[in-house]
């Protein structure tokens, strides 16, 4: 069994680097182009027992939040305890 040594030239190394750079650029472009806006999570509504319209401008949820929703998000997503 004979093992052949492959000589890697500077041109081969540069071609490999150019290919890797192109692949990274394609991946980054794909991620940027295919981004979608954030959506409301029904799990929050189930967890908090609140309807989506409590936090969102759109009654169906998703999109911009109202003052309560913004406050809820900025305080670490904690629902105030209900008074008994």
mmCIF file of the N, C-alpha and C atoms, coordinates in Angstrom:
data_MODEL
# 
_entry.id   MODEL 
# 
loop_
_atom_site.group_PDB 
_atom_site.id 
_atom_site.type_symbol 
_atom_site.label_atom_id 
_atom_site.label_alt_id 
_atom_site.label_comp_id 
_atom_site.label_asym_id 
_atom_site.label_entity_id 
_atom_site.label_seq_id 
_atom_site.pdbx_PDB_ins_code 
_atom_site.Cartn_x 
_atom_site.Cartn_y 
_atom_site.Cartn_z 
_atom_site.occupancy 
_atom_site.B_iso_or_equiv 
_atom_site.pdbx_formal_charge 
_atom_site.auth_seq_id 
_atom_site.auth_comp_id 
_atom_site.auth_asym_id 
_atom_site.auth_atom_id 
_atom_site.pdbx_PDB_model_num 
ATOM 1   N N  . UNK A 1 1  ? 0.844   -1.164 0.000  1.00 0.00 ? 1  UNK A N  1 
ATOM 2   C CA . UNK A 1 1  ? 0.000   0.000  0.000  1.00 0.00 ? 1  UNK A CA 1 
ATOM 3   C C  . UNK A 1 1  ? 0.893   1.232  0.000  1.00 0.00 ? 1  UNK A C  1 
ATOM 4   N N  . UNK A 1 2  ? 0.637   2.094  -0.949 1.00 0.00 ? 2  UNK A N  1 
ATOM 5   C CA . UNK A 1 2  ? 1.433   3.301  -1.087 1.00 0.00 ? 2  UNK A CA 1 
ATOM 6   C C  . UNK A 1 2  ? 0.589   4.510  -0.741 1.00 0.00 ? 2  UNK A C  1 
ATOM 7   N N  . UNK A 1 3  ? 1.128   5.387  0.059  1.00 0.00 ? 3  UNK A N  1 
ATOM 8   C CA . UNK A 1 3  ? 0.438   6.628  0.417  1.00 0.00 ? 3  UNK A CA 1 
ATOM 9   C C  . UNK A 1 3  ? 1.090   7.747  -0.351 1.00 0.00 ? 3  UNK A C  1 
ATOM 10  N N  . UNK A 1 4  ? 0.267   8.452  -1.092 1.00 0.00 ? 4  UNK A N  1 
ATOM 11  C CA . UNK A 1 4  ? 0.774   9.576  -1.856 1.00 0.00 ? 4  UNK A CA 1 
ATOM 12  C C  . UNK A 1 4  ? 0.616   10.854 -1.040 1.00 0.00 ? 4  UNK A C  1 
ATOM 13  N N  . UNK A 1 5  ? 1.634   11.632 -1.037 1.00 0.00 ? 5  UNK A N  1 
ATOM 14  C CA . UNK A 1 5  ? 1.564   12.923 -0.366 1.00 0.00 ? 5  UNK A CA 1 
ATOM 15  C C  . UNK A 1 5  ? 0.958   13.924 -1.337 1.00 0.00 ? 5  UNK A C  1 
ATOM 16  N N  . UNK A 1 6  ? -0.004  14.647 -0.867 1.00 0.00 ? 6  UNK A N  1 
ATOM 17  C CA . UNK A 1 6  ? -0.646  15.657 -1.710 1.00 0.00 ? 6  UNK A CA 1 
ATOM 18  C C  . UNK A 1 6  ? -0.065  17.003 -1.335 1.00 0.00 ? 6  UNK A C  1 
ATOM 19  N N  . UNK A 1 7  ? 0.389   17.671 -2.332 1.00 0.00 ? 7  UNK A N  1 
ATOM 20  C CA . UNK A 1 7  ? 0.990   18.972 -2.085 1.00 0.00 ? 7  UNK A CA 1 
ATOM 21  C C  . UNK A 1 7  ? -0.091  20.041 -2.209 1.00 0.00 ? 7  UNK A C  1 
ATOM 22  N N  . UNK A 1 8  ? -0.314  20.754 -1.129 1.00 0.00 ? 8  UNK A N  1 
ATOM 23  C CA . UNK A 1 8  ? -1.308  21.828 -1.143 1.00 0.00 ? 8  UNK A CA 1 
ATOM 24  C C  . UNK A 1 8  ? -0.575  23.116 -1.461 1.00 0.00 ? 8  UNK A C  1 
ATOM 25  N N  . UNK A 1 9  ? -1.004  23.713 -2.532 1.00 0.00 ? 9  UNK A N  1 
ATOM 26  C CA . UNK A 1 9  ? -0.362  24.953 -2.957 1.00 0.00 ? 9  UNK A CA 1 
ATOM 27  C C  . UNK A 1 9  ? -1.111  26.141 -2.367 1.00 0.00 ? 9  UNK A C  1 
ATOM 28  N N  . UNK A 1 10 ? -0.495  27.269 -2.460 1.00 0.00 ? 10 UNK A N  1 
ATOM 29  C CA . UNK A 1 10 ? -1.131  28.491 -1.951 1.00 0.00 ? 10 UNK A CA 1 
ATOM 30  C C  . UNK A 1 10 ? -2.430  28.767 -2.711 1.00 0.00 ? 10 UNK A C  1 
ATOM 31  N N  . UNK A 1 11 ? -2.476  28.485 -3.991 1.00 0.00 ? 11 UNK A N  1 
ATOM 32  C CA . UNK A 1 11 ? -3.674  28.702 -4.797 1.00 0.00 ? 11 UNK A CA 1 
ATOM 33  C C  . UNK A 1 11 ? -4.816  27.820 -4.295 1.00 0.00 ? 11 UNK A C  1 
ATOM 34  N N  . UNK A 1 12 ? -4.529  26.575 -3.968 1.00 0.00 ? 12 UNK A N  1 
ATOM 35  C CA . UNK A 1 12 ? -5.546  25.663 -3.459 1.00 0.00 ? 12 UNK A CA 1 
ATOM 36  C C  . UNK A 1 12 ? -6.088  26.161 -2.126 1.00 0.00 ? 12 UNK A C  1 
ATOM 37  N N  . UNK A 1 13 ? -5.224  26.628 -1.257 1.00 0.00 ? 13 UNK A N  1 
ATOM 38  C CA . UNK A 1 13 ? -5.642  27.133 0.046  1.00 0.00 ? 13 UNK A CA 1 
ATOM 39  C C  . UNK A 1 13 ? -6.507  28.378 -0.100 1.00 0.00 ? 13 UNK A C  1 
ATOM 40  N N  . UNK A 1 14 ? -6.136  29.277 -1.009 1.00 0.00 ? 14 UNK A N  1 
ATOM 41  C CA . UNK A 1 14 ? -6.930  30.481 -1.229 1.00 0.00 ? 14 UNK A CA 1 
ATOM 42  C C  . UNK A 1 14 ? -8.294  30.151 -1.818 1.00 0.00 ? 14 UNK A C  1 
ATOM 43  N N  . UNK A 1 15 ? -8.342  29.174 -2.701 1.00 0.00 ? 15 UNK A N  1 
ATOM 44  C CA . UNK A 1 15 ? -9.616  28.768 -3.290 1.00 0.00 ? 15 UNK A CA 1 
ATOM 45  C C  . UNK A 1 15 ? -10.526 28.200 -2.207 1.00 0.00 ? 15 UNK A C  1 
ATOM 46  N N  . UNK A 1 16 ? -9.963  27.442 -1.277 1.00 0.00 ? 16 UNK A N  1 
ATOM 47  C CA . UNK A 1 16 ? -10.753 26.899 -0.177 1.00 0.00 ? 16 UNK A CA 1 
ATOM 48  C C  . UNK A 1 16 ? -11.283 27.997 0.728  1.00 0.00 ? 16 UNK A C  1 
ATOM 49  N N  . UNK A 1 17 ? -10.452 28.992 1.002  1.00 0.00 ? 17 UNK A N  1 
ATOM 50  C CA . UNK A 1 17 ? -10.877 30.112 1.839  1.00 0.00 ? 17 UNK A CA 1 
ATOM 51  C C  . UNK A 1 17 ? -11.957 30.937 1.146  1.00 0.00 ? 17 UNK A C  1 
ATOM 52  N N  . UNK A 1 18 ? -11.823 31.112 -0.150 1.00 0.00 ? 18 UNK A N  1 
ATOM 53  C CA . UNK A 1 18 ? -12.828 31.865 -0.902 1.00 0.00 ? 18 UNK A CA 1 
ATOM 54  C C  . UNK A 1 18 ? -14.159 31.122 -0.901 1.00 0.00 ? 18 UNK A C  1 
ATOM 55  N N  . UNK A 1 19 ? -14.104 29.814 -1.024 1.00 0.00 ? 19 UNK A N  1 
ATOM 56  C CA . UNK A 1 19 ? -15.333 29.007 -0.986 1.00 0.00 ? 19 UNK A CA 1 
ATOM 57  C C  . UNK A 1 19 ? -16.003 29.090 0.377  1.00 0.00 ? 19 UNK A C  1 
ATOM 58  N N  . UNK A 1 20 ? -15.206 29.042 1.428  1.00 0.00 ? 20 UNK A N  1 
ATOM 59  C CA . UNK A 1 20 ? -15.756 29.129 2.783  1.00 0.00 ? 20 UNK A CA 1 
ATOM 60  C C  . UNK A 1 20 ? -16.365 30.510 3.018  1.00 0.00 ? 20 UNK A C  1 
ATOM 61  N N  . UNK A 1 21 ? -15.701 31.553 2.551  1.00 0.00 ? 21 UNK A N  1 
ATOM 62  C CA . UNK A 1 21 ? -16.225 32.914 2.682  1.00 0.00 ? 21 UNK A CA 1 
ATOM 63  C C  . UNK A 1 21 ? -17.546 33.054 1.937  1.00 0.00 ? 21 UNK A C  1 
ATOM 64  N N  . UNK A 1 22 ? -17.605 32.505 0.737  1.00 0.00 ? 22 UNK A N  1 
ATOM 65  C CA . UNK A 1 22 ? -18.844 32.558 -0.046 1.00 0.00 ? 22 UNK A CA 1 
ATOM 66  C C  . UNK A 1 22 ? -19.970 31.818 0.667  1.00 0.00 ? 22 UNK A C  1 
ATOM 67  N N  . UNK A 1 23 ? -19.672 30.676 1.252  1.00 0.00 ? 23 UNK A N  1 
ATOM 68  C CA . UNK A 1 23 ? -20.697 29.901 1.963  1.00 0.00 ? 23 UNK A CA 1 
ATOM 69  C C  . UNK A 1 23 ? -21.220 30.674 3.175  1.00 0.00 ? 23 UNK A C  1 
ATOM 70  N N  . UNK A 1 24 ? -20.327 31.333 3.891  1.00 0.00 ? 24 UNK A N  1 
ATOM 71  C CA . UNK A 1 24 ? -20.739 32.130 5.056  1.00 0.00 ? 24 UNK A CA 1 
ATOM 72  C C  . UNK A 1 24 ? -21.606 33.305 4.618  1.00 0.00 ? 24 UNK A C  1 
ATOM 73  N N  . UNK A 1 25 ? -21.228 33.971 3.537  1.00 0.00 ? 25 UNK A N  1 
ATOM 74  C CA . UNK A 1 25 ? -22.019 35.096 3.031  1.00 0.00 ? 25 UNK A CA 1 
ATOM 75  C C  . UNK A 1 25 ? -23.405 34.652 2.586  1.00 0.00 ? 25 UNK A C  1 
ATOM 76  N N  . UNK A 1 26 ? -23.489 33.513 1.926  1.00 0.00 ? 26 UNK A N  1 
ATOM 77  C CA . UNK A 1 26 ? -24.793 32.987 1.493  1.00 0.00 ? 26 UNK A CA 1 
ATOM 78  C C  . UNK A 1 26 ? -25.656 32.658 2.707  1.00 0.00 ? 26 UNK A C  1 
ATOM 79  N N  . UNK A 1 27 ? -25.078 32.025 3.723  1.00 0.00 ? 27 UNK A N  1 
ATOM 80  C CA . UNK A 1 27 ? -25.828 31.675 4.925  1.00 0.00 ? 27 UNK A CA 1 
ATOM 81  C C  . UNK A 1 27 ? -26.311 32.934 5.651  1.00 0.00 ? 27 UNK A C  1 
ATOM 82  N N  . UNK A 1 28 ? -25.453 33.923 5.790  1.00 0.00 ? 28 UNK A N  1 
ATOM 83  C CA . UNK A 1 28 ? -25.831 35.161 6.476  1.00 0.00 ? 28 UNK A CA 1 
ATOM 84  C C  . UNK A 1 28 ? -26.931 35.899 5.714  1.00 0.00 ? 28 UNK A C  1 
ATOM 85  N N  . UNK A 1 29 ? -26.805 35.957 4.404  1.00 0.00 ? 29 UNK A N  1 
ATOM 86  C CA . UNK A 1 29 ? -27.827 36.610 3.583  1.00 0.00 ? 29 UNK A CA 1 
ATOM 87  C C  . UNK A 1 29 ? -29.159 35.889 3.706  1.00 0.00 ? 29 UNK A C  1 
ATOM 88  N N  . UNK A 1 30 ? -29.134 34.571 3.689  1.00 0.00 ? 30 UNK A N  1 
ATOM 89  C CA . UNK A 1 30 ? -30.361 33.792 3.822  1.00 0.00 ? 30 UNK A CA 1 
ATOM 90  C C  . UNK A 1 30 ? -31.035 34.072 5.159  1.00 0.00 ? 30 UNK A C  1 
ATOM 91  N N  . UNK A 1 31 ? -30.257 34.125 6.234  1.00 0.00 ? 31 UNK A N  1 
ATOM 92  C CA . UNK A 1 31 ? -30.829 34.411 7.550  1.00 0.00 ? 31 UNK A CA 1 
ATOM 93  C C  . UNK A 1 31 ? -31.442 35.803 7.616  1.00 0.00 ? 31 UNK A C  1 
ATOM 94  N N  . UNK A 1 32 ? -30.788 36.774 7.023  1.00 0.00 ? 32 UNK A N  1 
ATOM 95  C CA . UNK A 1 32 ? -31.300 38.139 7.044  1.00 0.00 ? 32 UNK A CA 1 
ATOM 96  C C  . UNK A 1 32 ? -32.556 38.297 6.205  1.00 0.00 ? 32 UNK A C  1 
ATOM 97  N N  . UNK A 1 33 ? -32.598 37.639 5.067  1.00 0.00 ? 33 UNK A N  1 
ATOM 98  C CA . UNK A 1 33 ? -33.721 37.782 4.148  1.00 0.00 ? 33 UNK A CA 1 
ATOM 99  C C  . UNK A 1 33 ? -34.952 37.031 4.657  1.00 0.00 ? 33 UNK A C  1 
ATOM 100 N N  . UNK A 1 34 ? -34.766 35.918 5.337  1.00 0.00 ? 34 UNK A N  1 
ATOM 101 C CA . UNK A 1 34 ? -35.902 35.090 5.738  1.00 0.00 ? 34 UNK A CA 1 
ATOM 102 C C  . UNK A 1 34 ? -36.397 35.356 7.151  1.00 0.00 ? 34 UNK A C  1 
ATOM 103 N N  . UNK A 1 35 ? -35.917 36.412 7.801  1.00 0.00 ? 35 UNK A N  1 
ATOM 104 C CA . UNK A 1 35 ? -36.380 36.714 9.149  1.00 0.00 ? 35 UNK A CA 1 
ATOM 105 C C  . UNK A 1 35 ? -37.841 37.119 9.123  1.00 0.00 ? 35 UNK A C  1 
ATOM 106 N N  . UNK A 1 36 ? -38.561 36.681 10.158 1.00 0.00 ? 36 UNK A N  1 
ATOM 107 C CA . UNK A 1 36 ? -39.963 37.062 10.302 1.00 0.00 ? 36 UNK A CA 1 
ATOM 108 C C  . UNK A 1 36 ? -40.096 37.862 11.593 1.00 0.00 ? 36 UNK A C  1 
ATOM 109 N N  . UNK A 1 37 ? -41.109 38.733 11.642 1.00 0.00 ? 37 UNK A N  1 
ATOM 110 C CA . UNK A 1 37 ? -41.304 39.482 12.884 1.00 0.00 ? 37 UNK A CA 1 
ATOM 111 C C  . UNK A 1 37 ? -41.719 38.554 14.017 1.00 0.00 ? 37 UNK A C  1 
ATOM 112 N N  . UNK A 1 38 ? -41.472 38.982 15.230 1.00 0.00 ? 38 UNK A N  1 
ATOM 113 C CA . UNK A 1 38 ? -41.832 38.171 16.397 1.00 0.00 ? 38 UNK A CA 1 
ATOM 114 C C  . UNK A 1 38 ? -43.345 37.987 16.461 1.00 0.00 ? 38 UNK A C  1 
ATOM 115 N N  . UNK A 1 39 ? -43.752 36.860 16.940 1.00 0.00 ? 39 UNK A N  1 
ATOM 116 C CA . UNK A 1 39 ? -45.170 36.540 17.063 1.00 0.00 ? 39 UNK A CA 1 
ATOM 117 C C  . UNK A 1 39 ? -45.528 36.336 18.526 1.00 0.00 ? 39 UNK A C  1 
ATOM 118 N N  . UNK A 1 40 ? -46.800 36.477 18.815 1.00 0.00 ? 40 UNK A N  1 
ATOM 119 C CA . UNK A 1 40 ? -47.267 36.202 20.170 1.00 0.00 ? 40 UNK A CA 1 
ATOM 120 C C  . UNK A 1 40 ? -47.213 34.698 20.407 1.00 0.00 ? 40 UNK A C  1 
ATOM 121 N N  . UNK A 1 41 ? -46.958 34.319 21.632 1.00 0.00 ? 41 UNK A N  1 
ATOM 122 C CA . UNK A 1 41 ? -46.895 32.906 21.977 1.00 0.00 ? 41 UNK A CA 1 
ATOM 123 C C  . UNK A 1 41 ? -48.143 32.515 22.748 1.00 0.00 ? 41 UNK A C  1 
ATOM 124 N N  . UNK A 1 42 ? -48.956 31.626 22.196 1.00 0.00 ? 42 UNK A N  1 
ATOM 125 C CA . UNK A 1 42 ? -50.144 31.183 22.923 1.00 0.00 ? 42 UNK A CA 1 
ATOM 126 C C  . UNK A 1 42 ? -49.796 30.594 24.286 1.00 0.00 ? 42 UNK A C  1 
ATOM 127 N N  . UNK A 1 43 ? -48.582 30.111 24.444 1.00 0.00 ? 43 UNK A N  1 
ATOM 128 C CA . UNK A 1 43 ? -48.174 29.548 25.730 1.00 0.00 ? 43 UNK A CA 1 
ATOM 129 C C  . UNK A 1 43 ? -48.225 30.602 26.824 1.00 0.00 ? 43 UNK A C  1 
ATOM 130 N N  . UNK A 1 44 ? -47.894 31.864 26.498 1.00 0.00 ? 44 UNK A N  1 
ATOM 131 C CA . UNK A 1 44 ? -47.980 32.925 27.491 1.00 0.00 ? 44 UNK A CA 1 
ATOM 132 C C  . UNK A 1 44 ? -49.424 33.133 27.926 1.00 0.00 ? 44 UNK A C  1 
ATOM 133 N N  . UNK A 1 45 ? -50.332 33.135 26.952 1.00 0.00 ? 45 UNK A N  1 
ATOM 134 C CA . UNK A 1 45 ? -51.749 33.311 27.279 1.00 0.00 ? 45 UNK A CA 1 
ATOM 135 C C  . UNK A 1 45 ? -52.240 32.167 28.159 1.00 0.00 ? 45 UNK A C  1 
ATOM 136 N N  . UNK A 1 46 ? -51.806 30.962 27.863 1.00 0.00 ? 46 UNK A N  1 
ATOM 137 C CA . UNK A 1 46 ? -52.209 29.813 28.673 1.00 0.00 ? 46 UNK A CA 1 
ATOM 138 C C  . UNK A 1 46 ? -51.589 29.882 30.063 1.00 0.00 ? 46 UNK A C  1 
ATOM 139 N N  . UNK A 1 47 ? -50.333 30.262 30.120 1.00 0.00 ? 47 UNK A N  1 
ATOM 140 C CA . UNK A 1 47 ? -49.626 30.312 31.398 1.00 0.00 ? 47 UNK A CA 1 
ATOM 141 C C  . UNK A 1 47 ? -50.172 31.405 32.313 1.00 0.00 ? 47 UNK A C  1 
ATOM 142 N N  . UNK A 1 48 ? -50.509 32.559 31.723 1.00 0.00 ? 48 UNK A N  1 
ATOM 143 C CA . UNK A 1 48 ? -50.937 33.703 32.514 1.00 0.00 ? 48 UNK A CA 1 
ATOM 144 C C  . UNK A 1 48 ? -52.447 33.798 32.664 1.00 0.00 ? 48 UNK A C  1 
ATOM 145 N N  . UNK A 1 49 ? -53.185 33.032 31.909 1.00 0.00 ? 49 UNK A N  1 
ATOM 146 C CA . UNK A 1 49 ? -54.650 33.074 31.920 1.00 0.00 ? 49 UNK A CA 1 
ATOM 147 C C  . UNK A 1 49 ? -55.177 34.422 31.425 1.00 0.00 ? 49 UNK A C  1 
ATOM 148 N N  . UNK A 1 50 ? -54.402 35.072 30.553 1.00 0.00 ? 50 UNK A N  1 
ATOM 149 C CA . UNK A 1 50 ? -54.804 36.351 29.980 1.00 0.00 ? 50 UNK A CA 1 
ATOM 150 C C  . UNK A 1 50 ? -55.000 36.194 28.479 1.00 0.00 ? 50 UNK A C  1 
ATOM 151 N N  . UNK A 1 51 ? -55.908 36.968 27.917 1.00 0.00 ? 51 UNK A N  1 
ATOM 152 C CA . UNK A 1 51 ? -56.127 36.950 26.473 1.00 0.00 ? 51 UNK A CA 1 
ATOM 153 C C  . UNK A 1 51 ? -55.021 37.746 25.791 1.00 0.00 ? 51 UNK A C  1 
ATOM 154 N N  . UNK A 1 52 ? -54.730 37.433 24.551 1.00 0.00 ? 52 UNK A N  1 
ATOM 155 C CA . UNK A 1 52 ? -53.659 38.105 23.803 1.00 0.00 ? 52 UNK A CA 1 
ATOM 156 C C  . UNK A 1 52 ? -53.870 39.623 23.749 1.00 0.00 ? 52 UNK A C  1 
ATOM 157 N N  . UNK A 1 53 ? -55.140 40.056 23.696 1.00 0.00 ? 53 UNK A N  1 
ATOM 158 C CA . UNK A 1 53 ? -55.427 41.484 23.569 1.00 0.00 ? 53 UNK A CA 1 
ATOM 159 C C  . UNK A 1 53 ? -55.056 42.274 24.824 1.00 0.00 ? 53 UNK A C  1 
ATOM 160 N N  . UNK A 1 54 ? -54.770 41.601 25.922 1.00 0.00 ? 54 UNK A N  1 
ATOM 161 C CA . UNK A 1 54 ? -54.341 42.306 27.126 1.00 0.00 ? 54 UNK A CA 1 
ATOM 162 C C  . UNK A 1 54 ? -52.997 42.986 26.865 1.00 0.00 ? 54 UNK A C  1 
ATOM 163 N N  . UNK A 1 55 ? -52.114 42.327 26.130 1.00 0.00 ? 55 UNK A N  1 
ATOM 164 C CA . UNK A 1 55 ? -50.774 42.865 25.876 1.00 0.00 ? 55 UNK A CA 1 
ATOM 165 C C  . UNK A 1 55 ? -50.585 43.436 24.475 1.00 0.00 ? 55 UNK A C  1 
ATOM 166 N N  . UNK A 1 56 ? -51.391 42.967 23.520 1.00 0.00 ? 56 UNK A N  1 
ATOM 167 C CA . UNK A 1 56 ? -51.178 43.350 22.119 1.00 0.00 ? 56 UNK A CA 1 
ATOM 168 C C  . UNK A 1 56 ? -52.249 44.299 21.612 1.00 0.00 ? 56 UNK A C  1 
ATOM 169 N N  . UNK A 1 57 ? -51.877 45.151 20.661 1.00 0.00 ? 57 UNK A N  1 
ATOM 170 C CA . UNK A 1 57 ? -52.813 46.055 20.015 1.00 0.00 ? 57 UNK A CA 1 
ATOM 171 C C  . UNK A 1 57 ? -53.818 45.246 19.207 1.00 0.00 ? 57 UNK A C  1 
ATOM 172 N N  . UNK A 1 58 ? -53.343 44.259 18.486 1.00 0.00 ? 58 UNK A N  1 
ATOM 173 C CA . UNK A 1 58 ? -54.211 43.372 17.706 1.00 0.00 ? 58 UNK A CA 1 
ATOM 174 C C  . UNK A 1 58 ? -54.846 42.359 18.657 1.00 0.00 ? 58 UNK A C  1 
ATOM 175 N N  . UNK A 1 59 ? -56.171 42.242 18.686 1.00 0.00 ? 59 UNK A N  1 
ATOM 176 C CA . UNK A 1 59 ? -56.825 41.313 19.608 1.00 0.00 ? 59 UNK A CA 1 
ATOM 177 C C  . UNK A 1 59 ? -56.427 39.851 19.399 1.00 0.00 ? 59 UNK A C  1 
ATOM 178 N N  . UNK A 1 60 ? -55.930 39.525 18.215 1.00 0.00 ? 60 UNK A N  1 
ATOM 179 C CA . UNK A 1 60 ? -55.518 38.144 17.946 1.00 0.00 ? 60 UNK A CA 1 
ATOM 180 C C  . UNK A 1 60 ? -54.086 37.878 18.413 1.00 0.00 ? 60 UNK A C  1 
ATOM 181 N N  . UNK A 1 61 ? -53.406 38.903 18.888 1.00 0.00 ? 61 UNK A N  1 
ATOM 182 C CA . UNK A 1 61 ? -52.021 38.748 19.340 1.00 0.00 ? 61 UNK A CA 1 
ATOM 183 C C  . UNK A 1 61 ? -51.043 39.031 18.226 1.00 0.00 ? 61 UNK A C  1 
ATOM 184 N N  . UNK A 1 62 ? -49.782 39.014 18.543 1.00 0.00 ? 62 UNK A N  1 
ATOM 185 C CA . UNK A 1 62 ? -48.736 39.297 17.559 1.00 0.00 ? 62 UNK A CA 1 
ATOM 186 C C  . UNK A 1 62 ? -48.652 40.780 17.277 1.00 0.00 ? 62 UNK A C  1 
ATOM 187 N N  . UNK A 1 63 ? -47.579 41.192 16.665 1.00 0.00 ? 63 UNK A N  1 
ATOM 188 C CA . UNK A 1 63 ? -47.413 42.590 16.314 1.00 0.00 ? 63 UNK A CA 1 
ATOM 189 C C  . UNK A 1 63 ? -47.074 43.464 17.507 1.00 0.00 ? 63 UNK A C  1 
ATOM 190 N N  . UNK A 1 64 ? -47.356 44.762 17.376 1.00 0.00 ? 64 UNK A N  1 
ATOM 191 C CA . UNK A 1 64 ? -46.969 45.696 18.430 1.00 0.00 ? 64 UNK A CA 1 
ATOM 192 C C  . UNK A 1 64 ? -47.729 45.462 19.736 1.00 0.00 ? 64 UNK A C  1 
ATOM 193 N N  . UNK A 1 65 ? -47.094 45.841 20.815 1.00 0.00 ? 65 UNK A N  1 
ATOM 194 C CA . UNK A 1 65 ? -47.727 45.689 22.123 1.00 0.00 ? 65 UNK A CA 1 
ATOM 195 C C  . UNK A 1 65 ? -48.261 47.035 22.599 1.00 0.00 ? 65 UNK A C  1 
ATOM 196 N N  . UNK A 1 66 ? -49.250 46.968 23.462 1.00 0.00 ? 66 UNK A N  1 
ATOM 197 C CA . UNK A 1 66 ? -49.781 48.183 24.067 1.00 0.00 ? 66 UNK A CA 1 
ATOM 198 C C  . UNK A 1 66 ? -48.928 48.522 25.292 1.00 0.00 ? 66 UNK A C  1 
ATOM 199 N N  . UNK A 1 67 ? -49.341 49.515 26.069 1.00 0.00 ? 67 UNK A N  1 
ATOM 200 C CA . UNK A 1 67 ? -48.546 49.949 27.235 1.00 0.00 ? 67 UNK A CA 1 
ATOM 201 C C  . UNK A 1 67 ? -48.364 48.805 28.237 1.00 0.00 ? 67 UNK A C  1 
ATOM 202 N N  . UNK A 1 68 ? -49.439 48.049 28.489 1.00 0.00 ? 68 UNK A N  1 
ATOM 203 C CA . UNK A 1 68 ? -49.343 46.935 29.443 1.00 0.00 ? 68 UNK A CA 1 
ATOM 204 C C  . UNK A 1 68 ? -48.362 45.874 28.936 1.00 0.00 ? 68 UNK A C  1 
ATOM 205 N N  . UNK A 1 69 ? -48.460 45.541 27.653 1.00 0.00 ? 69 UNK A N  1 
ATOM 206 C CA . UNK A 1 69 ? -47.567 44.533 27.078 1.00 0.00 ? 69 UNK A CA 1 
ATOM 207 C C  . UNK A 1 69 ? -46.115 44.964 27.111 1.00 0.00 ? 69 UNK A C  1 
ATOM 208 N N  . UNK A 1 70 ? -45.870 46.230 26.846 1.00 0.00 ? 70 UNK A N  1 
ATOM 209 C CA . UNK A 1 70 ? -44.504 46.750 26.900 1.00 0.00 ? 70 UNK A CA 1 
ATOM 210 C C  . UNK A 1 70 ? -43.969 46.686 28.326 1.00 0.00 ? 70 UNK A C  1 
ATOM 211 N N  . UNK A 1 71 ? -44.789 47.094 29.289 1.00 0.00 ? 71 UNK A N  1 
ATOM 212 C CA . UNK A 1 71 ? -44.384 47.041 30.699 1.00 0.00 ? 71 UNK A CA 1 
ATOM 213 C C  . UNK A 1 71 ? -44.110 45.598 31.118 1.00 0.00 ? 71 UNK A C  1 
ATOM 214 N N  . UNK A 1 72 ? -44.978 44.688 30.676 1.00 0.00 ? 72 UNK A N  1 
ATOM 215 C CA . UNK A 1 72 ? -44.832 43.264 31.006 1.00 0.00 ? 72 UNK A CA 1 
ATOM 216 C C  . UNK A 1 72 ? -43.503 42.732 30.486 1.00 0.00 ? 72 UNK A C  1 
ATOM 217 N N  . UNK A 1 73 ? -43.162 43.109 29.261 1.00 0.00 ? 73 UNK A N  1 
ATOM 218 C CA . UNK A 1 73 ? -41.915 42.637 28.659 1.00 0.00 ? 73 UNK A CA 1 
ATOM 219 C C  . UNK A 1 73 ? -40.703 43.224 29.369 1.00 0.00 ? 73 UNK A C  1 
ATOM 220 N N  . UNK A 1 74 ? -40.759 44.517 29.685 1.00 0.00 ? 74 UNK A N  1 
ATOM 221 C CA . UNK A 1 74 ? -39.593 45.164 30.296 1.00 0.00 ? 74 UNK A CA 1 
ATOM 222 C C  . UNK A 1 74 ? -39.379 44.767 31.754 1.00 0.00 ? 74 UNK A C  1 
ATOM 223 N N  . UNK A 1 75 ? -40.393 44.227 32.399 1.00 0.00 ? 75 UNK A N  1 
ATOM 224 C CA . UNK A 1 75 ? -40.240 43.794 33.791 1.00 0.00 ? 75 UNK A CA 1 
ATOM 225 C C  . UNK A 1 75 ? -39.911 42.314 33.915 1.00 0.00 ? 75 UNK A C  1 
ATOM 226 N N  . UNK A 1 76 ? -39.478 41.731 32.832 1.00 0.00 ? 76 UNK A N  1 
ATOM 227 C CA . UNK A 1 76 ? -39.057 40.328 32.898 1.00 0.00 ? 76 UNK A CA 1 
ATOM 228 C C  . UNK A 1 76 ? -40.171 39.328 32.688 1.00 0.00 ? 76 UNK A C  1 
ATOM 229 N N  . UNK A 1 77 ? -41.248 39.764 32.045 1.00 0.00 ? 77 UNK A N  1 
ATOM 230 C CA . UNK A 1 77 ? -42.368 38.885 31.676 1.00 0.00 ? 77 UNK A CA 1 
ATOM 231 C C  . UNK A 1 77 ? -43.003 38.222 32.889 1.00 0.00 ? 77 UNK A C  1 
ATOM 232 N N  . UNK A 1 78 ? -43.293 39.020 33.884 1.00 0.00 ? 78 UNK A N  1 
ATOM 233 C CA . UNK A 1 78 ? -43.956 38.530 35.082 1.00 0.00 ? 78 UNK A CA 1 
ATOM 234 C C  . UNK A 1 78 ? -45.327 39.187 35.186 1.00 0.00 ? 78 UNK A C  1 
ATOM 235 N N  . UNK A 1 79 ? -46.320 38.400 35.438 1.00 0.00 ? 79 UNK A N  1 
ATOM 236 C CA . UNK A 1 79 ? -47.671 38.916 35.590 1.00 0.00 ? 79 UNK A CA 1 
ATOM 237 C C  . UNK A 1 79 ? -47.867 39.328 37.046 1.00 0.00 ? 79 UNK A C  1 
ATOM 238 N N  . UNK A 1 80 ? -48.405 40.516 37.254 1.00 0.00 ? 80 UNK A N  1 
ATOM 239 C CA . UNK A 1 80 ? -48.646 40.932 38.641 1.00 0.00 ? 80 UNK A CA 1 
ATOM 240 C C  . UNK A 1 80 ? -49.602 39.953 39.322 1.00 0.00 ? 80 UNK A C  1 
ATOM 241 N N  . UNK A 1 81 ? -49.373 39.731 40.590 1.00 0.00 ? 81 UNK A N  1 
ATOM 242 C CA . UNK A 1 81 ? -50.238 38.812 41.343 1.00 0.00 ? 81 UNK A CA 1 
ATOM 243 C C  . UNK A 1 81 ? -51.628 39.414 41.472 1.00 0.00 ? 81 UNK A C  1 
ATOM 244 N N  . UNK A 1 82 ? -52.631 38.555 41.357 1.00 0.00 ? 82 UNK A N  1 
ATOM 245 C CA . UNK A 1 82 ? -54.012 39.001 41.482 1.00 0.00 ? 82 UNK A CA 1 
ATOM 246 C C  . UNK A 1 82 ? -54.331 39.282 42.940 1.00 0.00 ? 82 UNK A C  1 
ATOM 247 N N  . UNK A 1 83 ? -55.076 40.376 43.136 1.00 0.00 ? 83 UNK A N  1 
ATOM 248 C CA . UNK A 1 83 ? -55.508 40.717 44.497 1.00 0.00 ? 83 UNK A CA 1 
ATOM 249 C C  . UNK A 1 83 ? -56.674 39.828 44.869 1.00 0.00 ? 83 UNK A C  1 
ATOM 250 N N  . UNK A 1 84 ? -56.705 39.371 46.112 1.00 0.00 ? 84 UNK A N  1 
ATOM 251 C CA . UNK A 1 84 ? -57.802 38.484 46.539 1.00 0.00 ? 84 UNK A CA 1 
ATOM 252 C C  . UNK A 1 84 ? -58.784 39.196 47.390 1.00 0.00 ? 84 UNK A C  1 
# 
